[in-house]
Amino acid sequence: MRQLHAAVAPLALLPLLLTVCTGLSYRLLRDWGGLDREQAHLLMVLHEGEWLNRWFGSTGETVYVVLNGLGLLWMLVTGAAMALQRLRRARGCHPNG
């Protein structure tokens, strides 16, 4: 499982970072920076994958969101499974703890 997690991590990293950074920036700039919806629109274009429509047509945005979500779920599930394995091993080494 560790090898599969490590194999997917580089592919999931950039889209997830882009999504997090643009989502946070959009919200903070709208709420605290005083930008209106139009001024912050570029961040939403990046956040939602709308920029992929140029190459993939109207499905580009949907594919980006689905793959980004699946990548996040994969990383969470495999990461949690590895953490549980580590906890189980640690408990096995310490029968009184």
C-alpha positions in Angstrom: 0.0 0.0 0.0 2.9 2.3 0.8 4.2 2.0 -2.8 0.8 2.7 -4.3 0.4 5.7 -2.1 3.8 7.0 -3.1 3.1 6.4 -6.8 -0.1 8.5 -6.8 1.2 11.3 -4.4 3.2 13.2 -7.1 0.2 13.1 -9.5 -2.2 14.3 -6.9 0.0 16.9 -5.3 -0.1 19.8 -7.8 -3.9 19.7 -8.5 -4.6 19.5 -4.8 -2.2 22.4 -3.9 -3.7 24.5 -6.7 -7.2 23.8 -5.4 -6.3 24.6 -1.8 -4.3 27.7 -2.6 -6.9 29.2 -5.0 -9.8 28.3 -2.8 -8.2 29.9 0.3 -7.0 32.9 -1.7 -10.5 33.5 -3.2 -12.2 33.4 0.1 -9.7 35.6 1.9 -9.4 38.1 -0.9 -13.2 38.4 -1.1 -13.9 38.6 2.6 -10.8 40.5 3.9 -9.3 41.9 0.8 -12.4 43.7 -0.5 -12.3 42.1 -4.0 -15.6 41.6 -5.7 -16.6 38.4 -7.5 -15.3 39.7 -10.9 -12.0 40.7 -9.5 -11.4 37.3 -8.0 -12.8 35.4 -10.9 -9.4 34.2 -12.2 -8.9 32.3 -8.9 -12.2 30.4 -9.5 -11.2 29.6 -13.0 -8.0 28.0 -11.6 -9.8 26.4 -8.6 -12.5 24.7 -10.6 -10.3 23.6 -13.5 -12.2 25.8 -16.0 -8.9 26.5 -17.7 -8.9 22.9 -19.0 -11.9 23.6 -21.2 -9.5 25.1 -23.8 -8.0 21.7 -24.4 -10.7 19.3 -23.4 -13.9 21.1 -24.2 -16.8 21.4 -21.8 -15.9 18.2 -20.0 -12.4 19.5 -18.9 -13.8 21.1 -15.8 -15.7 18.1 -14.8 -12.8 15.7 -15.4 -10.5 17.9 -13.3 -12.9 18.1 -10.4 -13.6 14.3 -10.4 -9.9 13.4 -10.7 -9.0 15.9 -8.0 -11.6 14.5 -5.7 -10.6 10.9 -6.4 -6.9 11.8 -5.8 -7.8 13.3 -2.5 -9.9 10.4 -1.4 -7.1 7.9 -2.5 -4.5 9.8 -0.5 -6.8 10.0 2.6 -7.8 6.4 2.5 -4.3 4.9 1.9 -2.8 7.4 4.3 -5.3 6.4 7.0 -4.8 2.7 6.3 -1.0 3.1 6.7 -1.5 5.0 9.9 -3.8 2.3 11.3 -1.2 -0.4 10.4 1.4 1.6 12.2 -0.8 1.9 15.3 -1.6 -1.8 15.3 2.1 -2.7 15.1 2.9 -0.3 17.9 0.2 -1.8 20.1 1.5 -5.3 19.3 5.0 -4.3 20.6 3.6 -2.9 23.8 1.0 -5.4 25.3 0.4 -3.2 28.4 0.0 0.1 26.4 
